[in-house]
Amino acid sequence: MIYKTGSLADFADWTKSVVRDPAAALDVPKAWVETEDRAANQVSAEAMVKLLSSGNLAVLAAIRRHNPRSVRALAALTGRKEASLSRTLKRFAELGIVSLTAGPHRTRVPTLIAERVHLDIDLTGNRSIVAVDGLAS
């Protein structure tokens, strides 16, 4: 899944442009995450950069490589504390990068569902976009 952050006004502007020119919708994120204003978009891009630290990328690699059956198993694989790892996985799930599904005995099973993340950071502070591409089926 691909996400774009922006205000409702940004979404309205985009929708109007697509009505005028349907080709404008090509290669544009298909799901929108509302933010308060354009300044919040910068925070979203900054938060994504922080979230994609080398340690967290190692967590994603471990999920892909080992298909752990629980957050506890992933914690053992990565050497991370389970509570900290759970918070990170929850944030990844909110962004559509990881899925946390119910497993046996009240466990949560992490699954990688994104293939790549795109950051389009406007250095003038007008619009920044965080897009997440899902795994190819």
Secondary structure in CASP SS format (residue, H / E / C, confidence):
PFRMAT SS
TARGET T0000
AUTHOR 0000-0000-0000
METHOD secondary structure of the structure
MODEL  1
M C 1.00
I C 1.00
Y E 1.00
K E 1.00
T E 1.00
G E 1.00
S C 1.00
L H 1.00
A H 1.00
D H 1.00
F H 1.00
A H 1.00
D H 1.00
W H 1.00
T H 1.00
K H 1.00
S H 1.00
V H 1.00
V H 1.00
R H 1.00
D C 1.00
P H 1.00
A H 1.00
A H 1.00
A H 1.00
L C 1.00
D C 1.00
V C 1.00
P C 1.00
K C 1.00
A E 1.00
W E 1.00
V E 1.00
E E 1.00
T C 1.00
E C 1.00
D C 1.00
R H 1.00
A H 1.00
A H 1.00
N H 1.00
Q H 1.00
V H 1.00
S H 1.00
A H 1.00
E H 1.00
A H 1.00
M H 1.00
V H 1.00
K H 1.00
L H 1.00
L C 1.00
S C 1.00
S H 1.00
G H 1.00
N H 1.00
L H 1.00
A H 1.00
V H 1.00
L H 1.00
A H 1.00
A H 1.00
I H 1.00
R H 1.00
R H 1.00
H H 1.00
N C 1.00
P C 1.00
R C 1.00
S C 1.00
V H 1.00
R H 1.00
A H 1.00
L H 1.00
A H 1.00
A H 1.00
L H 1.00
T H 1.00
G C 1.00
R C 1.00
K C 1.00
E H 1.00
A H 1.00
S H 1.00
L H 1.00
S H 1.00
R H 1.00
T H 1.00
L H 1.00
K H 1.00
R H 1.00
F H 1.00
A H 1.00
E H 1.00
L C 1.00
G C 1.00
I C 1.00
V E 1.00
S E 1.00
L E 1.00
T E 1.00
A E 1.00
G C 1.00
P H 1.00
H H 1.00
R H 1.00
T C 1.00
R E 1.00
V E 1.00
P E 1.00
T E 1.00
L E 1.00
I C 1.00
A E 1.00
E E 1.00
R E 1.00
V E 1.00
H E 1.00
L E 1.00
D E 1.00
I C 1.00
D C 1.00
L C 1.00
T C 1.00
G C 1.00
N C 1.00
R C 1.00
S C 1.00
I E 1.00
V E 1.00
A E 1.00
V E 1.00
D E 1.00
G E 1.00
L C 1.00
A C 1.00
S C 1.00
END
